[in-house]
Amino acid sequence: MNLEFIYHIFLNASLVVKTVMIILLCLSIWSWTLIINRFISLGRVRRQDKAFSKIYNQGVGFAKLIDFTDKQSDLVGVSRVFSEGVASYKTISNIKYQTPEALMDLINRKMTSTISEEVEEQDFGLNILSIITSISPYIGLFGTVWGIIEVFTSLGSLQQVNIQAIAPGISEALIATAMGLFVAIPALVFYNIFNRRVNFNETNYYNFQDTFTGVIQEDVHRRLRQQSQEPKE
């Protein structure tokens, strides 16, 4: 089977089956566009996360991490979470009038919001891939059933029934199912791959948040102790 054979079947198919094939072709193009987009986007996130984690695991302190994030043209992933956490901590004013719990709540809420936004951006298009995975086989099956119905309907007008008479109709009907599977299988495979990656990233970001806020909390307590020891005017 080759593209020329499929094209020949398409030209000789009924209007309904042609419509089904066109819909499946459009879904396939849409699916692969999303797959390529997510592959590029999540690849960029993975590279930046890997570079950030390499510096973070060296235990060199936040100064080099801040320097790393400042050099990035577009922050994504854990770098974005870290940057927003640092920015939130820096913008907190009147620390002497705040309790440590209140300060950490403000920072945690900002980082949690950033993680949610980041995961939502990484998750973009995956729900569409899931829908394409679900509906494509049924659309193809509808084309197959319709094609077979047309074949059996046409048999009533034939004086002699043989394989040559019904083969073209059966072929066009089965091609619809094959196209449905051709669309659904790659969408399903890449949906699972991307979904697993996004879930892994989300867990990693929340783990980092716990570690980051632990360090910040120690710094908050240190600063509050220093301020409490300052002589009152």
HURAQUI-V164551 format. One record per residue. N is the residue number from 0. RES is the residue in one letter. D_FIRST is the distance of its C-alpha to the first C-alpha in Angstrom with 1 decimal. Layout:
n res d_first
N RES D_FIRST
N RES D_FIRST
//
This chain:
n res d_first
0 M 0.0
1 N 3.8
2 L 7.1
3 E 8.3
4 F 6.3
5 I 7.5
6 Y 10.7
7 H 11.2
8 I 11.1
9 F 13.4
10 L 15.8
11 N 16.2
12 A 16.6
13 S 20.2
14 L 22.3
15 V 22.4
16 V 18.6
17 K 18.4
18 T 21.2
19 V 19.6
20 M 16.4
21 I 18.9
22 I 21.1
23 L 18.4
24 L 17.4
25 C 21.2
26 L 21.7
27 S 19.1
28 I 20.9
29 W 24.2
30 S 23.3
31 W 22.3
32 T 25.4
33 L 27.6
34 I 26.1
35 I 26.8
36 N 30.2
37 R 31.2
38 F 30.1
39 I 32.4
40 S 35.2
41 L 35.4
42 G 35.1
43 R 38.2
44 V 40.0
45 R 39.3
46 R 40.6
47 Q 43.7
48 D 44.4
49 K 44.1
50 A 46.6
51 F 49.0
52 S 49.0
53 K 49.7
54 I 52.9
55 Y 53.7
56 N 53.6
57 Q 56.0
58 G 58.7
59 V 60.0
60 G 60.9
61 F 59.8
62 A 61.1
63 K 58.2
64 L 55.7
65 I 57.2
66 D 57.0
67 F 53.3
68 T 52.5
69 D 54.6
70 K 52.6
71 Q 49.2
72 S 48.2
73 D 46.3
74 L 47.2
75 V 44.6
76 G 44.6
77 V 47.6
78 S 49.2
79 R 49.4
80 V 50.8
81 F 53.4
82 S 54.3
83 E 54.9
84 G 57.0
85 V 59.1
86 A 59.5
87 S 60.5
88 Y 63.1
89 K 64.5
90 T 65.0
91 I 66.9
92 S 70.5
93 N 73.8
94 I 72.7
95 K 76.3
96 Y 76.2
97 Q 72.9
98 T 72.4
99 P 69.8
100 E 67.9
101 A 67.7
102 L 66.5
103 M 63.8
104 D 62.7
105 L 62.3
106 I 60.3
107 N 58.1
108 R 57.3
109 K 56.3
110 M 54.0
111 T 52.5
112 S 51.8
113 T 50.2
114 I 48.0
115 S 46.9
116 E 46.0
117 E 44.2
118 V 42.1
119 E 41.3
120 E 40.1
121 Q 37.9
122 D 36.6
123 F 35.6
124 G 32.2
125 L 31.6
126 N 32.5
127 I 29.9
128 L 27.2
129 S 28.6
130 I 28.4
131 I 24.8
132 T 24.0
133 S 25.9
134 I 24.8
135 S 21.1
136 P 20.1
137 Y 22.7
138 I 21.5
139 G 18.0
140 L 19.7
141 F 21.9
142 G 19.1
143 T 17.8
144 V 21.3
145 W 22.1
146 G 19.2
147 I 20.2
148 I 23.8
149 E 23.0
150 V 21.4
151 F 24.5
152 T 26.7
153 S 25.5
154 L 26.1
155 G 29.8
156 S 29.8
157 L 28.2
158 Q 30.5
159 Q 28.1
160 V 25.2
161 N 22.4
162 I 18.8
163 Q 17.9
164 A 19.8
165 I 18.4
166 A 14.7
167 P 13.8
168 G 16.0
169 I 14.8
170 S 11.2
171 E 12.5
172 A 14.9
173 L 12.6
174 I 10.5
175 A 14.0
176 T 14.8
177 A 11.8
178 M 12.9
179 G 16.4
180 L 15.8
181 F 14.1
182 V 17.3
183 A 19.7
184 I 19.0
185 P 19.8
186 A 22.6
187 L 24.1
188 V 24.0
189 F 25.7
190 Y 28.0
191 N 29.4
192 I 29.7
193 F 31.5
194 N 33.6
195 R 34.8
196 R 35.8
197 V 37.7
198 N 39.5
199 F 40.5
200 N 41.8
201 E 43.8
202 T 45.4
203 N 46.2
204 Y 47.8
205 Y 50.0
206 N 51.1
207 F 52.0
208 Q 53.9
209 D 56.0
210 T 56.9
211 F 57.6
212 T 59.8
213 G 61.7
214 V 62.6
215 I 63.6
216 Q 65.7
217 E 67.7
218 D 68.3
219 V 69.3
220 H 71.9
221 R 73.2
222 R 73.7
223 L 75.4
224 R 77.7
225 Q 78.6
226 Q 79.4
227 S 81.4
228 Q 83.5
229 E 84.2
230 P 87.8
231 K 88.2
232 E 89.9
//
